[in-house]
Amino acid sequence: MHGFIGEFFGTAILILFGTGSCASVNLKKTYGTGSDWTFISLSWGLAVTMGVYVAGMLGSDGHLNPAVTIPYALFGLFPWHDVLPYILGQFSGAFVGAVLVMIQFTPHFRATKGESAGNTVGIFATKPAIHSPLFNFLSEVIATFAFVFTLLNLGDFTTGLKPFIVGTLILVVGTGLGTTTGFAINPARDWAPRFAYTIIPVPNKGSAHWDYAWVPMFGPLLGGIIATAIEVAVK
């Protein structure tokens, strides 16, 4: 239960702050409307930092991401009996975090009419800057590989200042590699908020674009598996 609780609240905080920053940028009549990509990347980095701190204090390893949990288990770095509680916590926490953002920004969703105005699923999930399925997939593989490979060399990243280091890692992934697809690097971070946007009656919402959702699911998983395989082989 500690694993589930930590992952649930940690991921909820991650998504609350992360998608909240995207809502601030894209919706009308917020003080953040029109802010730039650096603002978004920095916000997501700090969101991950706070999520990892919360998860660690509540007894989990602070994965917050199936692309960390599953590869770690595949290569013997994490016990299989904890995989399901962790993943359930990650997806359910991400869903709740997204719903809280929908509640927080309801007046701004009402003021933002149509996808052309910024009311899109991109507030909650990822979408490519240029639609090119193969290269979109490879972008997620490469970005997640870089993220997980670095993470593997941090040891226990829930202690001390390491959550802040993880946040700076997210920041540099965002600014360096995330501009092509919005850097999901986390299936739970993409699918659960995308599902929330699909089923919750958000005012003036557009399409959830599930036709693209396979990219942020399988790209990060493959990237995480490659990174963990190389790390284990090298050590």
C-alpha positions in Angstrom: 0.0 0.0 0.0 2.9 2.4 0.7 4.0 2.1 -2.9 0.5 2.8 -4.3 -0.1 5.7 -1.9 3.3 7.3 -2.7 3.0 6.9 -6.4 -0.7 8.1 -6.3 0.0 11.4 -4.5 3.4 12.0 -6.1 2.0 11.6 -9.6 -1.1 13.7 -8.7 1.1 16.5 -7.6 3.3 16.1 -10.7 0.3 16.4 -13.0 -1.4 19.1 -11.0 1.6 21.4 -11.3 2.6 20.3 -14.8 -0.7 20.5 -16.6 -1.6 23.5 -14.6 1.3 25.3 -16.2 0.1 24.2 -19.6 -3.4 25.5 -18.8 -2.0 28.8 -17.7 -0.1 29.2 -21.0 -2.8 28.1 -23.4 -6.1 29.3 -21.9 -7.5 32.8 -22.2 -7.4 35.4 -19.4 -4.8 33.8 -17.1 -1.8 35.8 -16.0 0.4 33.2 -17.7 -1.3 33.3 -21.1 1.2 33.2 -23.9 4.3 32.3 -21.8 7.0 30.4 -23.7 8.4 26.9 -23.9 11.1 27.6 -21.2 8.3 28.4 -18.8 6.6 25.1 -19.5 9.8 23.1 -19.3 10.9 24.7 -16.0 7.4 24.2 -14.6 7.4 20.5 -15.5 10.9 20.1 -14.0 9.7 21.6 -10.7 6.5 19.6 -10.9 8.5 16.4 -11.1 10.8 17.5 -8.2 7.8 18.1 -5.9 6.2 14.8 -7.0 9.3 12.8 -6.2 9.6 14.5 -2.8 6.0 13.7 -1.9 6.2 10.1 -3.2 9.5 9.5 -1.3 8.0 10.8 2.0 5.0 8.6 1.6 7.0 5.4 1.1 7.5 4.8 -2.6 10.6 5.0 -4.7 9.3 8.0 -6.6 9.1 6.4 -10.0 5.9 8.3 -11.0 6.3 6.7 -14.5 5.7 3.2 -15.9 8.7 3.8 -18.2 10.8 3.7 -15.1 8.9 1.0 -13.1 8.5 -1.6 -15.9 12.1 -1.5 -17.2 13.5 -1.6 -13.7 11.4 -4.7 -13.0 12.4 -6.4 -16.3 16.1 -6.2 -15.5 15.8 -7.1 -11.8 16.2 -3.6 -10.3 12.7 -3.5 -8.9 10.4 -6.3 -7.4 7.6 -7.5 -9.7 5.1 -7.7 -6.9 5.3 -4.0 -6.6 4.8 -3.2 -10.3 1.0 -3.3 -10.3 0.5 -1.1 -7.2 3.0 1.4 -8.6 1.3 1.6 -12.1 -2.2 1.8 -10.6 -1.0 4.6 -8.4 0.7 6.4 -11.3 -2.3 6.3 -13.6 -5.0 7.1 -11.0 -2.9 9.9 -9.5 -2.4 11.4 -13.0 -6.1 11.2 -13.6 -6.9 13.0 -10.3 -4.3 15.7 -10.9 -5.8 16.4 -14.3 -9.3 16.7 -13.0 -8.2 19.1 -10.3 -6.7 21.3 -13.1 -10.0 21.2 -15.0 -11.8 22.4 -11.9 -9.3 25.1 -11.1 -9.4 26.5 -14.7 -13.1 26.1 -15.5 -13.8 29.8 -16.0 -10.8 29.9 -18.4 -12.0 26.9 -20.4 -15.3 28.7 -20.8 -13.4 31.8 -22.0 -11.3 29.8 -24.5 -13.6 28.7 -27.3 -12.2 26.2 -29.9 -8.9 24.5 -30.5 -7.6 27.4 -32.5 -7.9 29.5 -29.4 -5.9 27.1 -27.3 -8.5 24.8 -25.7 -6.9 21.5 -26.8 -5.9 18.1 -25.3 -2.3 19.5 -25.5 -3.0 21.1 -22.2 -3.2 17.7 -20.6 -1.4 15.3 -23.0 1.2 15.5 -25.7 1.0 16.2 -29.4 3.7 16.6 -32.0 4.9 19.9 -33.5 5.1 18.1 -36.9 2.9 15.1 -37.3 5.3 12.3 -38.5 4.5 9.1 -36.6 7.9 7.3 -37.1 9.9 10.3 -36.0 7.5 11.2 -33.3 7.9 7.7 -31.9 11.7 7.9 -32.2 11.7 11.3 -30.5 9.9 9.8 -27.5 12.3 6.8 -27.5 15.4 9.0 -27.5 14.1 11.5 -24.9 13.1 8.7 -22.5 16.3 6.9 -23.1 18.3 10.0 -22.1 16.0 10.5 -19.1 16.0 7.0 -17.7 19.7 6.4 -18.4 20.6 9.4 -16.4 18.1 8.5 -13.7 19.7 5.1 -13.3 23.0 6.8 -12.3 21.5 8.9 -9.6 20.9 6.0 -7.2 18.0 6.6 -4.7 16.7 9.8 -6.2 14.1 10.5 -3.5 16.7 11.6 -0.9 18.4 14.9 -0.1 18.6 17.2 -3.1 18.3 14.5 -5.7 14.6 15.2 -6.4 15.8 18.7 -7.5 18.4 17.0 -9.7 15.7 15.0 -11.3 13.8 18.2 -11.9 16.7 19.8 -13.7 17.0 16.6 -15.7 13.4 17.0 -16.8 14.1 20.7 -17.6 17.0 19.9 -19.9 15.1 17.0 -21.6 12.3 19.5 -22.2 14.5 22.3 -23.6 16.9 19.9 -25.5 14.7 17.1 -26.8 11.1 17.9 -25.9 10.2 20.5 -28.5 9.3 18.0 -31.2 6.6 16.0 -29.3 6.0 17.8 -26.0 8.2 15.1 -24.3 5.7 12.7 -22.7 8.5 10.4 -21.5 5.8 8.9 -19.3 2.8 6.9 -20.4 0.8 7.7 -17.2 1.5 11.4 -17.6 0.0 11.3 -21.1 -2.8 8.7 -21.1 -4.5 9.4 -17.8 -4.9 13.2 -18.4 -5.9 12.4 -22.0 -8.6 10.1 -20.7 -9.7 12.7 -18.2 -10.0 15.3 -21.0 -12.1 12.7 -23.0 -14.7 11.9 -20.3 -14.9 15.1 -18.1 -17.3 17.7 -19.5 -14.6 20.4 -20.0 -16.2 23.6 -21.5 -15.4 24.1 -25.2 -13.0 21.2 -25.4 -11.7 19.7 -28.6 -10.6 16.2 -29.7 -8.6 14.0 -27.4 -6.6 12.7 -30.5 -6.4 9.1 -29.4 -5.0 8.2 -32.8 -1.7 9.7 -31.6 -1.8 8.2 -28.1 0.2 5.0 -29.1 3.4 7.2 -29.4 3.5 8.5 -25.8 2.7 5.0 -24.6 5.1 2.8 -26.4 7.9 5.3 -27.2 8.7 5.9 -23.6 8.5 2.2 -22.6 11.0 1.3 -25.4 13.3 4.1 -24.5 13.2 3.1 -20.8 13.9 -0.6 -21.6 16.9 0.3 -23.9 18.4 2.6 -21.2 18.0 0.0 -18.5 19.3 -2.8 -20.6 22.5 -0.8 -21.4 23.0 0.2 -17.8 22.7 -3.3 -16.6 25.0 -4.6 -19.3 27.7 -2.0 -18.6 27.7 -2.6 -14.9 
